[in-house]
Amino acid sequence: TLPLPRRASHRILRDRNGHQLFDARSILFIQAEDKFARITCTDGTETVVFHALKDLEVRLACGSRVGDLFFLRTHRSCIAALHHAVALHGRSGVNFREGVSLPIGKRIWQQMAELLGQIPRAL
């Protein structure tokens, strides 16, 4: 049986243990690994899920703000949780409080800068 989402921020994803509930608010970024993806959370935990980035883009509504969540595919191999971003590093990366920096593709930089300007900060 599939778990039922308890909140709007929950997503059902398949990992090595079957279908699991993931709270999208805890996702920091996702990186592609062949046909799989590695989710890194704000607490430092990592989970490999059996989904391609293209599928996760749809499941996370990448490029659209959903409540306080804002995900964007920043590079061909990466989806970033912009609601956790604190700064742009020139035109090449996005920085997070956790000390992580992710690449930004040249074609996505302008869209990302515009989206970051729309995200309210809770600092």
Salt bridges, closest charged atoms under 4 A:
ASP23 OD2 - ARG25 NH2 2.57
GLU33 OE2 - ARG38 NE 2.56
GLU46 OE1 - ARG38 NH1 3.34
ASP55 OD2 - HIS51 ND1 2.60
ASP55 OD2 - ARG59 NE 2.96
GLU57 OE1 - ARG73 NH1 2.80
